[in-house]
Amino acid sequence: MQDDITEYFISIIRQTPSIDMAEAEFKRSLADDSDLRKAYRAWCREVGSSEKRGFLDFCEEYVDGQNEVWDSLTDYDE
């Protein structure tokens, strides 16, 4: 289940132009879908994050990882 929810997180991140907008979209989805809320609570427990910050923490980590990929490509070009 953890893979499913993280794939969902990534799909939201990729569809929105900013982390703030991704968070707003995720919160809307969370409010509308009780299965998503259950999965999110379980995911937060698994990774040791709070429900308040779990999605944002994931976003920040994901974006940092993407930036590292681009940075490594830039370093190779120099």
N, C-alpha and C positions, 0 to 999 in steps of 0.2 A: 504493500500500500504506500510505503514511503516514496517509492519511485513514481507512482501515479500522481501523488500530490506535488512532488517537486517538478514533474513535467507540466503540471497545471500552472504552477508558479512561473515557470519559464515561459509558457505560452502567454501569460498575462504581461510579463516583462517585455517580451518581444512585440506585443501589440500596442504598447503605450509608449509615448515619447519621454516619460519621466517616471522616476520612482514614486513620486507623490501621486501621480495619476494611476499607476499600477496598484498602489495601496488602496486608493479609493475604489477602484474596480474590484479588487479582492474583497474589501469590506462589504460592498454591495452583494457580491456573490455569496459571501458568508452569511449575510442576513437572510438571503433567499433560499438557502439550501442546507437543510439540517444534516444531510449525509456529509456534506463538505465540512460543516462545523465539527462533526464527530471525528472525521479524518484529520482535520487540522489540529484538534486537541491532542489526538494520539501522536501525531507527528511532533508537536511541540514537546510532549513528554519524552519521546524517543531521543530527540536531539538536545534536550535540556534547555529549551528556550521558553520564554513566557509567551502566552497567547497574544499579549499586547505587542511584543516586539518580534515575534517569530518570523513573520513574513518580511518585515523590513530587514532583519538580520540576514535572511536568505538573499534578498535583493542586493544588499550591499556586498555580500560575499560573491554572488554571481557576477555582478558588474566588475568588481575588482579582478576576478578571474579572467573576464573577457579583456579587460585593460592590460593584464599581464601578457596575454597572447599577442595583442597588438604591439606592446612594448618590445617583446622578444623579436617580432618581425622587424621592427624599426632598428633594433640593435644589430641585427644581422645585415641590414643594408649599409650600415656605416662602415 
